[in-house]
Amino acid sequence: MERSTAAATSPVTTARRPSEFAALAAANQIVFYASRCARFVGDMRGQVSLDNSPPQYLSENSIIAGVGAATKQWRHLLGWAEAGMSMSYLPNRHDVGAAVPDYRGGMNFAKGFGRLLGASHAGLFYETTADAIYVSRFEKDWLFYSQHRAGRTFRWMDSESFQAYMNLNAVQDVKREYWANTFEFGPGAKLGLPGMPPGLYLSADWLHGVYTVNKNNPRRPNYNDLRLGFWYAASR
């Protein structure tokens, strides 16, 4: 099983009758969309080898095209669903088919308090996000994410924001896969630089993690993880 946190289709949403979808669309509470370009889910290493274990893949290593629907955000909560086809770009990967149907979706909640990124003044902040995600290719599993960040936002160079914070993350799933049951904590930072588009930030997080399920776990029960990346958000 891959260790991946890719996005995911909701049985509740897809069970609605066409007349219900039409009513929601007319009320401007549901938005239909089609992917205009393929979605890429992958990594640079492809796989890692562990002692006495088959190769461990770090992501889905796929290009996914599909169609979907999403509700408008209501009280910081939204729902979404997608159906498409997942096509592997690794020719030597044999644990999944070269092209398989891909159904995913779920619910998302996100809310922030205090001086968030882009605020005009420095100050304390707290952010929380929660997700319930269904992914058909992970043996029709449900995954649940809870992420929390608390710290301080600073203003620098008159126009850019810098955040220093502590992370607290938890992941669980229904099928009790070891890679989908973790608890993590540690410091992090986000930084905006001159010349970068509004809403684009660099991020760095140093996390200590614990696998809360260790059955079939080829790794140690604890791990340290340095995560570097970029973070983008836009709203309208």
C-alpha positions as CSV (number, residue, x, y, z in Angstrom):
1,M,0.0,0.0,0.0
2,E,1.3,3.4,-0.9
3,R,1.8,6.0,1.8
4,S,-0.1,9.0,0.3
5,T,-2.2,11.8,1.5
6,A,-3.8,12.6,-1.9
7,A,-7.1,14.3,-2.1
8,A,-10.3,12.0,-2.6
9,T,-15.7,11.0,-3.9
10,S,-18.5,11.1,-1.4
11,P,-21.0,8.3,-1.4
12,V,-23.5,10.7,0.2
13,T,-23.2,13.3,-2.5
14,T,-23.3,10.8,-5.4
15,A,-26.3,9.1,-4.0
16,R,-28.5,12.3,-4.5
17,R,-31.1,12.1,-7.2
18,P,-30.7,14.3,-10.4
19,S,-33.6,16.5,-9.2
20,E,-31.8,17.2,-5.9
21,F,-28.6,18.2,-7.8
22,A,-30.6,20.5,-10.0
23,A,-32.2,22.1,-6.9
24,L,-28.8,22.6,-5.2
25,A,-27.3,24.1,-8.4
26,A,-30.3,26.4,-8.8
27,A,-29.8,27.6,-5.2
28,N,-26.2,28.3,-6.1
29,Q,-25.0,25.9,-3.3
30,I,-23.2,23.3,-5.5
31,V,-20.6,24.0,-8.2
32,F,-19.8,21.5,-11.0
33,Y,-16.3,21.5,-12.5
34,A,-14.2,19.5,-15.0
35,S,-10.5,19.2,-14.9
36,R,-9.0,21.2,-17.7
37,C,-5.6,19.6,-17.3
38,A,-4.4,16.4,-15.7
39,R,-3.7,16.3,-12.0
40,F,-0.2,15.0,-11.1
41,V,0.4,13.1,-7.9
42,G,4.0,11.9,-7.5
43,D,7.4,12.2,-5.9
44,M,11.0,12.3,-7.0
45,R,12.2,9.0,-5.5
46,G,9.4,6.8,-6.7
47,Q,10.0,4.0,-4.1
48,V,12.3,3.0,-1.2
49,S,13.6,-0.4,-0.2
50,L,13.5,-1.7,3.4
51,D,15.0,-4.8,4.8
52,N,13.0,-7.9,4.2
53,S,10.1,-5.9,2.7
54,P,8.8,-5.3,-0.8
55,P,9.4,-1.8,-2.3
56,Q,7.5,1.0,-0.5
57,Y,6.0,3.6,-2.8
58,L,5.9,7.2,-1.4
59,S,2.9,8.4,-3.5
60,E,0.4,7.4,-6.1
61,N,2.8,8.1,-9.0
62,S,-0.2,8.9,-11.2
63,I,-1.7,11.4,-13.6
64,I,-5.4,11.7,-12.9
65,A,-8.1,13.2,-15.1
66,G,-11.7,13.4,-14.0
67,V,-14.8,15.4,-13.3
68,G,-16.3,16.5,-10.0
69,A,-18.6,18.6,-8.0
70,A,-18.1,20.8,-4.9
71,T,-20.4,22.7,-2.6
72,K,-19.9,26.3,-1.7
73,Q,-18.3,26.9,1.7
74,W,-20.8,27.1,4.5
75,R,-19.7,28.0,8.0
76,H,-16.1,27.0,7.0
77,L,-17.3,23.6,5.8
78,L,-17.5,22.3,2.2
79,G,-18.0,19.0,0.5
80,W,-16.6,17.7,-2.8
81,A,-16.5,14.6,-5.0
82,E,-14.6,13.5,-8.1
83,A,-14.6,10.6,-10.5
84,G,-11.9,9.9,-13.1
85,M,-9.2,7.7,-14.3
86,S,-5.8,7.3,-12.7
87,M,-2.9,6.4,-15.0
88,S,0.5,5.4,-13.6
89,Y,3.6,6.9,-15.1
90,L,6.0,4.3,-13.6
91,P,6.4,1.5,-16.1
92,N,7.9,-0.9,-13.6
93,R,5.2,-0.5,-10.9
94,H,3.0,-3.6,-10.7
95,D,1.1,-3.3,-7.4
96,V,-1.6,-1.3,-9.2
97,G,-2.9,-1.3,-12.7
98,A,-1.6,1.0,-15.4
99,A,-5.0,2.7,-15.6
100,V,-7.7,2.3,-13.0
101,P,-10.9,4.1,-12.1
102,D,-10.4,6.7,-9.4
103,Y,-13.2,7.9,-7.1
104,R,-12.6,10.2,-4.2
105,G,-14.2,13.0,-2.2
106,G,-15.1,14.1,1.3
107,M,-15.6,17.0,3.6
108,N,-13.3,19.8,4.6
109,F,-13.4,22.3,7.5
110,A,-10.9,25.2,7.9
111,K,-10.9,28.1,10.2
112,G,-8.3,30.6,11.5
113,F,-8.2,33.1,14.4
114,G,-6.1,36.1,15.1
115,R,-3.4,37.6,12.9
116,L,-3.2,35.2,9.9
117,L,-0.8,35.3,7.0
118,G,-1.2,38.6,5.1
119,A,-2.6,40.5,8.1
120,S,-1.7,44.2,8.3
121,H,-0.4,43.9,11.9
122,A,1.7,41.3,13.8
123,G,0.1,39.2,16.4
124,L,-0.8,35.7,17.6
125,F,-2.8,33.3,15.5
126,Y,-4.4,29.8,15.5
127,E,-5.4,27.7,12.5
128,T,-7.3,24.4,12.3
129,T,-8.2,22.2,9.4
130,A,-10.1,18.9,9.4
131,D,-10.8,16.5,6.5
132,A,-12.7,13.3,6.0
133,I,-11.6,11.8,2.6
134,Y,-12.7,8.7,0.7
135,V,-10.2,7.2,-1.8
136,S,-11.3,4.2,-3.9
137,R,-7.7,3.1,-4.8
138,F,-6.7,2.8,-1.2
139,E,-9.0,-0.3,-0.9
140,K,-12.0,2.0,-0.6
141,D,-10.7,3.6,2.6
142,W,-11.8,6.6,4.6
143,L,-9.0,8.8,6.0
144,F,-9.4,11.5,8.7
145,Y,-7.0,14.4,9.1
146,S,-6.8,16.9,11.9
147,Q,-4.1,19.7,11.7
148,H,-3.5,22.5,14.1
149,R,-1.0,25.4,14.0
150,A,-0.6,28.1,16.7
151,G,2.1,30.8,16.8
152,R,2.8,34.4,15.9
153,T,2.7,36.3,12.6
154,F,5.4,39.0,12.1
155,R,5.5,41.8,9.5
156,W,8.9,42.4,7.8
157,M,10.1,44.5,4.9
158,D,6.9,46.6,5.3
159,S,4.8,44.3,3.1
160,E,5.7,40.7,3.7
161,S,4.6,38.2,6.4
162,F,6.5,35.6,8.4
163,Q,5.0,33.0,10.7
164,A,6.6,30.9,13.4
165,Y,4.4,28.3,14.9
166,M,4.0,24.8,16.5
167,N,2.3,22.0,14.6
168,L,0.0,19.3,16.0
169,N,-1.3,16.8,13.4
170,A,-3.2,13.5,13.6
171,V,-4.3,11.1,10.9
172,Q,-6.5,8.0,11.2
173,D,-8.3,5.7,8.7
174,V,-11.0,3.1,8.8
175,K,-8.9,0.1,7.6
176,R,-6.2,0.8,10.2
177,E,-3.3,0.9,7.8
178,Y,0.0,1.8,9.6
179,W,0.9,4.6,7.2
180,A,-2.5,6.3,7.8
181,N,-2.4,6.4,11.6
182,T,0.1,8.9,12.9
183,F,0.5,11.6,15.5
184,E,3.0,14.5,14.8
185,F,4.2,17.6,16.5
186,G,7.0,20.1,16.0
187,P,7.9,23.7,15.0
188,G,7.4,25.3,11.6
189,A,7.6,28.5,9.7
190,K,6.1,30.2,6.6
191,L,7.7,33.1,4.8
192,G,6.7,35.5,2.1
193,L,9.5,37.1,-0.1
194,P,9.5,40.2,-2.1
195,G,8.5,39.6,-5.7
196,M,6.4,36.5,-4.9
197,P,2.7,36.6,-5.9
198,P,0.2,37.4,-3.1
199,G,-0.8,34.3,-1.2
200,L,2.4,32.4,-2.1
201,Y,4.7,31.4,0.8
202,L,7.6,29.1,1.5
203,S,7.2,26.7,4.3
204,A,9.5,24.5,6.5
205,D,8.4,22.1,9.3
206,W,10.4,19.8,11.5
207,L,8.1,17.1,12.9
208,H,8.5,14.2,15.3
209,G,5.9,11.5,14.5
210,V,4.6,8.4,16.0
211,Y,2.8,5.5,14.2
212,T,-0.3,4.7,16.3
213,V,-0.8,1.5,14.5
214,N,2.2,-0.7,14.0
215,K,0.8,-4.0,12.6
216,N,2.7,-4.7,9.3
217,N,4.8,-1.6,9.8
218,P,8.2,-2.2,8.3
219,R,9.6,1.1,9.8
220,R,10.4,2.1,13.4
221,P,7.4,3.2,15.5
222,N,8.8,6.8,15.7
223,Y,10.2,9.1,13.0
224,N,11.5,12.6,12.4
225,D,10.5,14.4,9.3
226,L,11.8,17.7,7.7
227,R,9.2,19.1,5.2
228,L,10.1,21.9,2.8
229,G,7.7,23.3,0.3
230,F,5.6,26.1,-0.9
231,W,2.1,27.0,0.1
232,Y,-0.5,28.9,-1.9
233,A,-4.0,30.2,-1.1
234,A,-6.4,32.4,-3.0
235,S,-10.0,33.3,-2.4
236,R,-12.7,35.3,-4.2
